[in-house]
Amino acid sequence: MKLNKFKTIVPAAALLLSASLCSCMDDLDKGNIDPNGDANANIMGLYSKCYAGLIMEGNDGNADFKVDDNGKSTLIRNLYYFNELPTDESICWWSDGGIVKTCYNEFAPDNDYLKILYYRMMSNISYENHFLGLEAAKEDKAKYAEVRVIRAYQYLLMLDFWGDPSFSDKISEETPRQAHTYNEKYDASKSYTRAQLLQMGREFLFNWVKSELLAAEPDLLEAKPETDTDPDYGRVDKGTCWLLLSRLYLNAGTYLNNNGQDNPYWDKALEYAKKVIDSQYKLFLGTDMTAEAKANGYKPYDLLFMGDNGSNGASCEALLPLMQDGNDTQGYGGSLFFIATSIDAQSRTVTGKAMGTTELNWSGMRVRPSFLKKFINNPTEFEGKTAAQIRGIAKDDRALFWGEKAGKADEEPEMHTVDLGKNAAFKNGLSVVKWNNQYSTGANSHDTKFVDTDFFLFRVAEAYLNAAEAALHLNDANSAKQWINALRDRANAELRSSYTLEDVLDERARELYCEGLRRTDLIRYNQFGGAQATYNWEYKAGSKNGTTFDKKFNVYPLPSSELLSNDNLIQIDGYNEVQN
């Protein structure tokens, strides 16, 4: 049975956004919220809304703010756009919203999708602030702590993307101020460069997120995996909190020193990653698979991304599964996006099945050759091959790509090529078939279009990789080897006797690709922006063979509409001030 907690959102939870959300009054539907009012009847609705904001458009299929396409408004869809498309992993030449420029590392304040991402997170934060400001919400300590963690996650993303966004941790009629103004080091009577303000904003948010996560941890549910028939499936617990702390500490060098390798918190990153590893959560292994799933030709890694991943055993690895149901959570920005965006009518799963949805004409995302080289030196060997053949050539179960046929149902199919071409057809570039809506049992999904595939926002595998990276920095190469080999063994990849830090970065690419982490990883390794970034990939900075771009662009600009409507905000260092 597939549970759907998002549909517990009562009509009263369709709350209008408060003035604390954002200053852009024309772009967001707003109204007044009285945090002192009697909201007991709304508590569960608001609580569910805080979770739904991680993957859903809004209530009844409508976005929580004005946008031309509701599907564009979801958080995880935009995490893909801004943490994957600017990197070596994915590229797309859709013409709308500044997608192409994002792929070329051209980041501008007027990028439509960047504005949507900003408003999505500010919308989510508004709901979270409202819930946390209600006295009635404090009666259930666990749920209250969960929403604190969810809000901390939103601000961790804001820290990562912008460094110095607007900040508000309560419902207020005051115009929002920028994060740097909350830093105790900030003196309004003094003059600062924008670089200095950015760094003060980063420092404040790092410490605030850390304190929120640490404060919430004691009241959370114990770290325990669930399936989609369990009552607590999809809830934040201590495991979620530990992984977020590990991620925060792992990137502390970026946030505090603008140098990902100059990190005073490697020991803390390791400590909290180990808490996850040592918990009841675990990697999903072949020994955990049913005989039926094995007989149907699947490998453990496959089951993490399938329509029945909430019930096939793989959820033992899911620290926070975001629930999807083809009947009850219909939308174009959740898990359906991760399937449909990378396929066409010719695409098939690694077992040769259709992808489990009738949405077959998106034909957008494809893989850059530099990323394919993480699996094989000469990726042209993948051209014209099925997913099963590619997996065999790569000798790694995680190589879930499609290279055989490309084209719409009414077209003569052509073979995929590794060469991307510029603004070319979908056959230029291999597609990703990592996600699908098939059931490992062979059972039918709930809907032919919308999907049942839960999105595992955080996985145990990340904790293994965080621990390995931190351990290498702390001169514990043996432990790092064990954690990486555990992942490679699960993937039936060759085990190695030792690993370097660069090996860990490559392993993160193989294990976590298209899950919204790549840009952050490259920045931490000083391989994204900046003259020191010696790693280039196809169309990096718009150059066919890749070239460097300024390190200032490791953070995104604030949306121009936001600056025009809020005089308290200053544009992020490296970008032009908005013109009135």
N, C-alpha and C positions, 0 to 999 in steps of 0.2 A: 504493500500500500504506500502510495506517495503522499506525504503530508505537505501541506502548504500553509505555513504560518502567515505568509503575506496577506492572504485573503481574510485574516482576522482583523484587518484594518477596518474599523467602524467608520461610518460616514463622518462622524465628528472629528476624525483624525485628518480629514481633508482640510486642515487648518491653513488659513491664509498666512503668508510669511510676514514676520515682524520687521520693524525698521532696522533691527540689528543684523538682518541677513546680509544686506548689501545696499549700497547707496544708489544703485542704478534702478530708479523707480519705474522707468518706462519699459524696462526689459523683464521685470519680475512682477508677478501678481502679488500684491501686498495688502495687508490689513492689520488690524490691531489684535494683539493677543494680551489678555490680562493674566499674568502669571500668578496672580493672587486669587483668581476665580476658582470656583468649584469645578475641578476637572477630573474627579474620580472616575466618571464614566468614560473618560477619554484616555486613561492611563494606558490600557492595553493597546489601544489604537495607535497612540503616539510611540509606544515601545516598538510595535511592529513596523511602524513607519521608519524608525531609525535603522532597522535592518533592511527594509525594502529599498531605502535610498542607496544601498550598495550595488543594486543590480536592476531595479525596476525603474520605469519611466516616471510613474506617478500613479495616482488612483484612477481606476477605470481606463487605463491605457493612455491617459493624458499626462504630459510632462508636468513637473512641478513648477516650471517657468516657461515663458513664451519661447518657442522654437519652431522652425518651419517643418521639422520632422521629429516626432516624439522619440523615435528610436535613437536619434543622435544624442539624446540627453542623458543617457545612462553613464554611471561612473566607470564601470569596467570597460565599456567600449572606448571611452576616451583615454583610459589608462593605456590601452593598446595603441591608440593613435600617437600619444606623446611619449611613451616609453619604449615603443618598438619601431615605429616608422622612421624615427631619426637615426636608427642604428643599423648595424650590419645584418640584422635578422630579416626584416620585412620591408617591402616597398609597395606602393600603390599609386596608380595614376588616375584615380577618380578626380574629376574636375571641380568638385564643390568644396567650399569651406576652407581652402588653403591646405588641402591634403598633400598636394605635390610639393609645395614649398616646405612643408614639414619634413617630407622625405629627403629634401635637399638641404636640411639644416638651415633654412631661412625662416627665422622666427620673428613675427611682426605683431605689434599690439592690436592690429585689426584682423587677426586670424579668427574666423568665425568659430572654429572648433575649440580654439583656446578659450574664447569667451564662454562657450558652453561648459567646458571643463570647470572653469572658475565658478560659474554660477551653480553648477551641480554641487560642488563641494560646499559653497556658502549656503545653498538651500538645505543640504543635509545638516550642516552645523546649526542652522536655525532651528530645525526640528529637535536636534539633540539638546540645544540650549534650553528650549522650551520644556522638554521632558525633565531635564535636570534641575530646572528652576521651580518645579512643582513640589510642594511639601508632601503630597500624597505619593509621589514617585519614590520618596526616600524610605517608605515602609517596607519595600522589598529590596534588601541590600544587594542581592545578587543582580537583579535586573538593573538597578541603579548603576552598579559597577560596570555592567556590560556596556551601557550606553556611554559611560565615561571612556571606556576603551575604544568604542567606535568613533567617538569624537576625537580622541587622541590620534587615531589612525588618519582621520581627515586632515588634521593639522600636520601630521607627519608627511602626508602627501603635499600639502601646501608648502611646507618647509623644503621638500625636495624639488618641487617644480619652480617655485617663485622665491623662496628664501625669506622674503619680507612682504607678505601679503597683508591685507587687513585682518584684524584680530578682534574677536569678541567671544567671551565665554559666558555671557548671560544676555537675557532679553533686556534691551535698553532702547530708549528713544534717541540716544546720542548718536551722532554720525560716527561710524566706525573709524578708528585710528589704525595706523600701520604698526606692525609687530615691533619695529625698532623702538617705538616710543614707550613700550612697556619694559624695555631693558633698563635695569637700575643704573647702568653706565651712561644712559642718554641724558643730556642736559639741553633743554629746549633753547637756552640762551646762547648756546655755542653753534658754530657752523661746522658742518661735516661734509665730506665728499659722499657721493652716492655709494661708492664702494664701502665706505665705513658704515653707512646706514644699513646696507645689505648685510654686512657681517654682524651688526648688532641685532638685526631681525632674526638672523639664523641662530645666533646664540640664545636669544630669548626663547624661540620656539623649541629648540633642542631641549633646553632645561624644563620648559613647561610640559612638553610631551612626556619627558622622562618622569617628572613628578606625578603627572596624572596616571600613568601606567602603574607606577609603584604604589600609589595610593589606592588604586582600584583592585590590585591583585589579591589582597587578603579576602575580599568579599565575593570573589568569583567562584563559580562552580569548579570542582576539582577537574583536573585535566583527564578527560576520559572520552574516547571515541564513541560515537553513536551511529546507528543506521537510521534510515528515514522512517522507520516505524517506531523509533524511540521518542519520548516526549521532549527531550532536550536537544534533539538533532538541530543543528544550525545555530546554536547559541554560543556566544563568546564564553570561553572558560579560561582557566589559568594558562593552558597551553597556548591559546591565542595571544595572551598578554606576554608570555615569555618570548614567543617568536618575534613579536613587535619590538620588544626591548632589545633582543639580539640584533634585529635589523637596524634599529636606531643606533646602537653602539657600534655596529659594523661600519656605519657610514659617518661616524662622528668626525673623522678627519675632514671629510668634505664640508660638513656643516660648521665646524669650529675653526678650521685652519685653511679652508679652501685647497686642501691637499689630502686626497683620500688615503694616502699612505702614512700621513703624519697623524697618527691616531692614538690618543692616550687611553682608549677604552677597549683595546683588543681583549683584555682579560674579561671584561664584562660581556662582550659579545660572545665569547666562549662559554662563560658561566650560564647565560640564559639559553643558548643553543643546547647545551648539555641537559638543562632541565627538561626541554622538549624530548630529547633523545632518550632520556632515562624515565620518561613518563609512560603511561599506559598507551599513548599513541605510538605507532610504529610504521616502518615502511611496509607497504603492501607487497607481499612476496608470492612466488609461485606456490608455496606451501599453503597459502591462504585462499587460493583459487578453488572454485568448485570443479568437480570432474566435468561437468557440463560445459563450463567456460573453456576449459582446456580442450575438450573434444571439438569445440567450435573454432579452434585455431587461434585463440587469443593468448597474449602474454600479459603479465601483471601490469606493465606500463599502460597498455591499451585500456584496461578497465577503469583507470583513473578518469577517463575523459569520455565515457559512454553514457547512454541514456539511463542505464540502471546503476550508475555509480554510487547512488545512495543506498543500494541494497545488495550489490554484488560482492561486498567485502572490502572494496577499495577505500571506503570512508574511514577505515582505521588510520589512514594517513592524512585525513582532511581535518585540519585544525579549525577551519571555519568554512563549511560548505554553504554556498548561497543557493537556496533551493529554487528549482525550476520545475514546472509542471505544464505540459502542453495544453491542458485544459484550463488551468487556473492562473497561470502567470504568463500570459501571452504578451509578447513584445519583441521588438527588433533590435534591442540593444543589449540583451543578456547573452546567455549561452548560444542562442541562435546566431548571433553575430559572429561568434568565434568559429562556427561551422560554415555558415553561408558565405562569409566574406572571402574564403579561400578556395571555393569550389565552383565548378560548373556542372553541366549535365553529364559530363563524361567521368567525373571524379568517383572513385571508389575507396572504400576502407581497405585496411591491410588484409582483411579476409575476403576481399572482392565484392562486398555488399555495397548497395547504394548508401548514401550518407544519412538517410533517415528523415529527410525533410524535402518538401517540394520546392523550397527556396533555392533554385539552382542557377540563377542568372546574375548573381552579384559580381562574380569574376573580378575580384579586386586585389587582394593581397597575394603576393608571391614572394619567394625566398631569394635573397641576394646570394650570389655564388660564394662570397667570402664566408658566409655562414655555413654553407654546405661543406666547405673545406674543414670544418670542425669534425666531420664524419669521414671524409675521404679526400685524398690529395687532388684527385682529378674528378670533380663532380660531373663532368660530361658523361661519365659512366652511368649516371642516373637518367639520362635523357631517353625518352621512349619506354621507360620501365614502369611497372606497376608498383604500388606501395610495398607489396610483399617482396618483389624483386629488389627494390631499393634497400629494404631492411636487410636482406641477405647480403647484398654487396657491402653495405656499411658495417656489417657485423656488430650491430647495435640496435636493440629493439626500439630505441627512442627515435630512430630515423623514419618518421612517419610523413613521407612526402609522396606526391603523385606526379609522375612524369610521362605517362603513356599517352593518353588521348586528351585533347582539349577541344572545346567548342560547345555551342548550344545544341539542343536536341535536334533542331532542323538544319544543322550545318554538317558538312563533311569534316570529321574530326582530323586534327593534326597533332603531331607529337609536341610535347613540351620541350623547350630547350633551356639550357642553363643561362644563356645570354639573355639579358633583360630587354635590350633595345630601349629606346627612349620614347615614352608615351606610346608604347606598342601594345599589341593584343595580349590576351591572357595566356596564350601559349608561350609567350616569352617570360620564362621563369617557372620554376617548379612550384606547385601548390602544396599547402599544408593540409594533411588529413588527420591531424592529431585528435580533434574533437569530432564526434559523430553522435547520432541519436539512436543507434542500434542498441539492443539489449544483448548482453553476453549470453543469455539463456535462449535467444532466438525469439522471445516474446515480442509482441507488437507494442510500440510506444503509444502514448495516449492520444496523440494527434499527428496527422500526416505533415503538418507544416511547422507548428511550434513544438519546442523540444522539452524533454524531461531531464536533460543533462544538467545536473547540478554543477555549479562552478566552484571549484576548490580554491578559494581566495588565498589561503595559506596552506602549505603542505609540509609534512615532516621532512621531506627531501631538502627543503631550503635550510632547515636547522642543521642537517648533516654538512651541507656546503658552507654555511656560516661558521660552524665549528671547525671545519678543516682549514678554512682561510685564516681564522684567528689563531688556531694552533700553530700554523706555519710561522706566523709573525711572532709567536711566543716560543719558537724553536722546538716544537713538539711534532716533528715530522712523522713519527710512527703513528700517533693518533690520527693525524690528518690522512695518512695512507689508509687506515682502516675505514674511516668514514667514507672516503671517496670510493674505495673498492666495494663497499657495501652497495653503493648506487650502481657501479659498473657491473657488479655481479648480478644485480636485479635485471639489468639491461642485457645480460649475456655478452657484454663487451670484455675485451681482454683486460685482465688485471695487471697492474704495474707495481714495481717494487718501491717506487718513490714518486713524489709529485712536487712540482714547483708552484709558486703562486700563480704564474701564467697558466699552468695546467688547471688550477682551480677555476680560473675565469672561463676557460674553455669548457670545463665540465659543467659549470653553471649554464652556459649556453646550450649544451646538449640536453640537460635535464629540465630546464625551466623555460625553454624558448616559447615566445609568444604569450607568456603569462604575466607580462607587465613589469619586468624587472631589469631589462637589458640596459637601458640608458643609465640607470642608477649604478649598475655594476661597472660600466665603462668609465663613468665619471670617477668612481672610487679608485679605479686603477689608473687614473689620469690618462685615459685613452679615448676620450670623447672630444672635447674642445681643448685648444691650446697647442702651442708649438711643441710641447713635450709629447703630444699624442702621436706616436709614430705609426699607429695602426690605422690604415686607411681601408675603406671598402667602396664598392661601386656606388657612384653618385653621392658620396659623402661631400657635403658642401656644394652639391650640384655638378661636380666634376665626374666624368665618366669613370675614371680610374680612382677617384677619391683624392681629396686634398684636405689640408688642415683648415680650421676656422678658429676664431678667437675664443679663448677660455671664458670670456665674459658671458658667452652664450650657453654655458652649462646650466644657466637658469633661464626661465622664460620671462617675457615681459608681462606686466599687468595689462589686462584688456584696456584699450583706449576708451571704451564707453565707461568703464569704471573710473578712470582718472578724470574724465570730463564731468562726472556727476559728484565727485568727492574731492574737495579741496584739501583734505587731510592726507591724501596719498601722493607720493613721489614715485616716478617711474623707476624701475629696477636699473641698476648700473649696467651700462652697455647699450641701452636703448634710448632712442630719442623721446623727449617729452612730447606729450600729445599736443597737437595744435588746435586751439579754439577757432 
